[in-house]
């Protein structure tokens, strides 16, 4: 199975408006060109369309249709608002948790503080017996 993703970012108008205009045609093209599954996901920044095809050839046939070409040409932000790539969508969960990394900046490491010597009690002075003491 091949998963392909189309991400459409909000731009001059909302990606929801774009979806309302092109969703039916994209869904129809997906079905007629062998899509096994597809899903629309709304995010705060736009929409994600994930399509699952049996092989890459089905994807390229889908991608070459005039309905898909027209939809991709009409995205809200034609310069920076369209991403088409292989694999699950950009907001898919990671398979392994991310590990925290140090900040790659000048302040990434702590400045060592001077070490204060530990406080110790002063030794008791040795007392000598008085000079006139009996031996």
Secondary structure, DSSP 8 states (H G I E B T S, - for coil): -EEEEEEEE--SS-HHHHHHHHHHHHHHHHHHTTEEEEEEEEETTEEEEEEEESSHHHHHHHHTSHHHHHHHHT-SSTTTSEEEEESS-TTS--SS-------SSGGGS---------------------TT---
